[in-house]
Amino acid sequence: MARTRFDICLDAVLLHEGGYADHPSDPGGATNLGITRKTLARRRQVSPWWALPKSAVQGLGRDEAARIYRALYWDASKAGQLPAGLDLALFDFAVNSGPARAIATLQAELGVTTDGVIGPLTLAAITSRVDREGAAGLIGSLCDSRLGFLNRLTTFATFGKGWSARVAAVRAAALLDAATPTSPSKPDQWSSIMDILSGYKTYITAGFMLLAGLAQVLGVDLPALDSGSAGHLIMESLAVIFLRQGLKGDIARA
């Protein structure tokens, strides 16, 4: 089964998230596969969140983590509706800094209302920008703004080197995705021929009927068509042809 864009982008995100960590300077606290203890507790409906033991975070598996990423970050940022490359850039930003901030930053780059929610107007602005300039410029400006935000955080001195490397890697991967055309599979030659013939099968059938009728008129014996007289075959073939032409005309005028 073909891998989806979500699968591909999640792999890229998890390259930077790593395994279990509980850094005292990290406001997220105990984290595994990029999922914080608080996020996991809310997902499992454990309240208060600190009632969830850290061992539960340590034991978090990839399948559950993937479901959380899809629901809280991929779907929340509408990444599945974005062009390849931009989906990764926004998704990773959302994971690292929250969907609302990532979306608002993208909206600021687009010049639309920065409400932190991707709706029809934001999607239309993305489509217009990408159609006009391509996705690379928008990916670059989004990553620049993301890095600017991270630089202003008080924890940049501690985590800045890793964050900068992450943004650089995501930028490179996103630009590569945006530059890689999606090549449609080469159509099977016989299937193409059959598709062409399918549109004319009525005429082909009528043509055989007409030839068979004319053959009988000329005295050629066709045992398979003994039950149909030459006159009937010719008349039926002409009726089929004219009926199809009439139907095409009616459809065209509809």
C-alpha positions as CSV (number, residue, x, y, z in Angstrom):
1,M,0.0,0.0,0.0
2,A,1.3,3.4,-1.0
3,R,2.5,5.6,1.9
4,T,0.5,8.7,2.5
5,R,1.8,12.3,2.9
6,F,1.0,11.9,6.6
7,D,3.2,8.9,6.9
8,I,6.1,10.6,5.1
9,C,5.8,13.8,7.1
10,L,5.5,11.9,10.4
11,D,8.7,10.1,9.7
12,A,10.4,13.5,9.2
13,V,9.0,14.9,12.4
14,L,10.0,11.9,14.5
15,L,13.6,12.2,13.3
16,H,13.8,15.3,15.5
17,E,11.6,14.2,18.4
18,G,13.5,11.1,19.5
19,G,12.6,8.9,22.4
20,Y,11.9,9.5,26.1
21,A,13.3,12.7,27.7
22,D,12.6,14.6,30.9
23,H,14.8,17.7,30.7
24,P,14.4,20.0,33.7
25,S,14.5,23.1,31.4
26,D,11.9,21.8,29.0
27,P,8.5,23.2,29.9
28,G,6.9,20.1,28.3
29,G,8.3,17.9,31.0
30,A,8.4,14.2,30.5
31,T,8.2,13.6,26.7
32,N,8.3,10.6,24.4
33,L,8.2,10.6,20.6
34,G,7.5,14.3,20.9
35,I,4.3,13.6,23.0
36,T,4.3,15.4,26.4
37,R,2.9,13.9,29.6
38,K,0.2,16.5,29.6
39,T,-0.9,15.8,26.0
40,L,-0.9,12.0,26.6
41,A,-2.9,12.4,29.8
42,R,-5.6,14.5,28.0
43,R,-5.7,12.1,25.1
44,R,-6.3,9.2,27.6
45,Q,-8.7,11.4,29.6
46,V,-6.6,11.3,32.8
47,S,-7.4,14.2,35.0
48,P,-5.5,15.9,36.5
49,W,-2.8,15.3,33.9
50,W,-0.1,14.7,36.6
51,A,-2.0,11.7,37.7
52,L,-0.6,10.0,34.7
53,P,2.6,8.3,35.7
54,K,5.8,9.1,33.8
55,S,6.1,5.4,33.1
56,A,3.1,5.7,30.8
57,V,5.0,8.3,28.8
58,Q,8.0,6.0,28.7
59,G,5.8,3.2,27.4
60,L,4.1,5.2,24.6
61,G,4.2,3.3,21.3
62,R,4.5,4.7,17.8
63,D,1.0,3.6,16.8
64,E,-0.7,5.6,19.6
65,A,1.7,8.5,19.0
66,A,0.8,8.6,15.3
67,R,-2.9,8.8,16.2
68,I,-2.2,11.7,18.5
69,Y,-0.1,13.5,15.8
70,R,-2.8,13.0,13.2
71,A,-5.6,14.3,15.4
72,L,-3.9,17.1,17.3
73,Y,-1.5,18.4,14.7
74,W,-2.0,17.1,11.2
75,D,-5.7,17.4,11.0
76,A,-5.8,20.5,13.2
77,S,-3.5,22.3,10.8
78,K,-5.3,21.0,7.7
79,A,-1.9,19.8,6.5
80,G,-3.6,17.1,4.4
81,Q,-5.1,19.9,2.2
82,L,-1.8,21.6,1.6
83,P,0.7,21.2,-1.3
84,A,3.6,18.8,-0.7
85,G,6.4,20.5,1.2
86,L,4.2,23.1,2.8
87,D,2.4,20.3,4.6
88,L,5.6,19.2,6.2
89,A,6.8,22.7,7.1
90,L,3.5,23.6,8.8
91,F,3.0,20.2,10.4
92,D,6.5,20.3,12.1
93,F,6.0,23.9,13.2
94,A,2.6,22.9,14.7
95,V,4.2,20.0,16.6
96,N,7.0,22.1,17.9
97,S,5.1,25.3,18.8
98,G,1.4,24.4,18.6
99,P,-1.0,24.5,15.7
100,A,-2.5,27.9,16.5
101,R,0.9,29.6,16.4
102,A,2.0,27.8,13.3
103,I,-1.2,28.6,11.4
104,A,-1.2,32.2,12.5
105,T,2.4,32.6,11.3
106,L,1.4,31.1,8.0
107,Q,-1.6,33.4,7.8
108,A,0.6,36.5,8.5
109,E,2.8,35.4,5.5
110,L,-0.3,35.2,3.3
111,G,-1.7,38.5,4.5
112,V,-5.0,37.1,5.7
113,T,-6.6,37.3,9.2
114,T,-4.4,35.6,11.7
115,D,-7.0,33.7,13.7
116,G,-4.9,30.5,14.0
117,V,-7.6,28.5,12.1
118,I,-7.3,27.3,8.5
119,G,-10.6,27.8,6.8
120,P,-11.7,28.4,3.2
121,L,-10.1,31.9,2.9
122,T,-6.7,30.8,4.1
123,L,-6.8,27.7,1.8
124,A,-7.8,30.0,-1.1
125,A,-4.9,32.3,-0.3
126,I,-2.5,29.4,-0.2
127,T,-3.7,28.1,-3.5
128,S,-3.4,31.5,-5.1
129,R,0.1,32.1,-3.8
130,V,1.4,28.7,-4.8
131,D,-0.2,28.9,-8.2
132,R,1.4,32.2,-8.8
133,E,4.8,31.7,-7.2
134,G,5.2,28.0,-6.4
135,A,5.4,26.6,-2.9
136,A,9.2,27.2,-2.3
137,G,8.9,30.9,-1.4
138,L,6.1,30.3,1.1
139,I,8.0,27.4,2.7
140,G,11.1,29.6,3.1
141,S,9.3,32.6,4.6
142,L,7.3,30.3,7.0
143,C,10.6,28.7,8.2
144,D,12.3,32.1,8.5
145,S,9.4,33.4,10.7
146,R,9.4,30.2,12.7
147,L,13.1,30.6,13.4
148,G,12.6,34.2,14.4
149,F,9.9,33.2,16.9
150,L,12.2,30.6,18.4
151,N,15.1,33.1,18.7
152,R,12.9,35.3,20.9
153,L,12.2,32.5,23.5
154,T,14.0,32.6,26.8
155,T,14.9,28.9,26.4
156,F,16.7,29.5,23.1
157,A,20.1,29.6,24.9
158,T,19.5,26.0,26.0
159,F,17.6,24.5,23.0
160,G,18.4,27.0,20.2
161,K,21.1,25.0,18.5
162,G,18.9,21.9,18.2
163,W,15.9,24.0,17.1
164,S,17.9,25.8,14.5
165,A,19.1,22.5,13.1
166,R,15.6,21.1,13.1
167,V,14.2,24.1,11.2
168,A,17.0,23.8,8.7
169,A,16.4,20.1,8.1
170,V,12.7,20.6,7.8
171,R,13.2,23.5,5.3
172,A,15.5,21.3,3.2
173,A,13.1,18.3,3.2
174,A,10.1,20.5,2.5
175,L,11.7,22.3,-0.4
176,L,12.8,18.9,-1.9
177,D,9.2,17.7,-1.6
178,A,7.9,20.8,-3.2
179,A,10.3,20.5,-6.1
180,T,9.6,16.8,-6.7
181,P,6.8,16.4,-9.3
182,T,4.2,13.8,-8.7
183,S,4.7,11.6,-11.7
184,P,1.5,9.8,-12.8
185,S,2.0,6.2,-13.6
186,K,2.5,5.5,-17.3
187,P,-0.8,4.2,-18.7
188,D,-1.0,0.7,-20.0
189,Q,-1.0,0.9,-23.8
190,W,-3.7,-1.8,-24.2
191,S,-5.9,-0.1,-21.6
192,S,-5.6,3.2,-23.5
193,I,-6.6,1.5,-26.7
194,M,-9.6,-0.1,-25.0
195,D,-10.6,3.2,-23.5
196,I,-10.6,4.8,-27.0
197,L,-12.6,1.9,-28.5
198,S,-15.1,2.0,-25.6
199,G,-16.3,5.3,-26.8
200,Y,-17.0,3.9,-30.2
201,K,-18.3,0.5,-29.4
202,T,-21.8,1.4,-30.5
203,Y,-20.5,2.3,-34.0
204,I,-18.3,-0.8,-34.1
205,T,-21.2,-3.1,-33.3
206,A,-23.4,-1.3,-35.9
207,G,-20.6,-1.5,-38.4
208,F,-20.4,-5.3,-38.0
209,M,-24.1,-5.6,-38.4
210,L,-24.0,-3.5,-41.6
211,L,-21.1,-5.5,-43.1
212,A,-22.9,-8.8,-42.3
213,G,-26.1,-7.6,-44.0
214,L,-24.2,-6.5,-47.1
215,A,-22.3,-9.8,-47.1
216,Q,-25.6,-11.7,-47.2
217,V,-26.9,-9.4,-50.0
218,L,-23.8,-10.3,-52.0
219,G,-24.4,-14.0,-51.3
220,V,-21.7,-14.6,-48.7
221,D,-22.9,-17.3,-46.3
222,L,-22.6,-16.4,-42.6
223,P,-24.0,-19.3,-40.5
224,A,-23.8,-17.4,-37.3
225,L,-26.3,-14.9,-38.6
226,D,-28.9,-17.3,-40.1
227,S,-31.6,-16.0,-37.9
228,G,-31.3,-12.4,-39.2
229,S,-32.1,-11.4,-42.7
230,A,-29.9,-9.1,-44.7
231,G,-32.5,-6.4,-44.8
232,H,-33.1,-6.5,-41.1
233,L,-29.4,-6.3,-40.3
234,I,-28.8,-3.3,-42.5
235,M,-31.8,-1.4,-41.2
236,E,-31.0,-2.2,-37.5
237,S,-27.4,-1.1,-38.0
238,L,-28.5,2.2,-39.5
239,A,-31.0,2.7,-36.7
240,V,-28.3,2.2,-34.1
241,I,-26.0,4.7,-35.7
242,F,-28.7,7.4,-36.1
243,L,-30.0,6.7,-32.5
244,R,-26.5,7.3,-31.1
245,Q,-26.1,10.5,-33.1
246,G,-29.5,11.7,-31.8
247,L,-28.5,11.0,-28.2
248,K,-25.2,12.8,-28.6
249,G,-27.0,15.8,-30.0
250,D,-29.6,15.8,-27.1
251,I,-26.8,15.6,-24.5
252,A,-24.9,18.4,-26.1
253,R,-27.9,20.7,-26.0
254,A,-28.8,19.7,-22.4
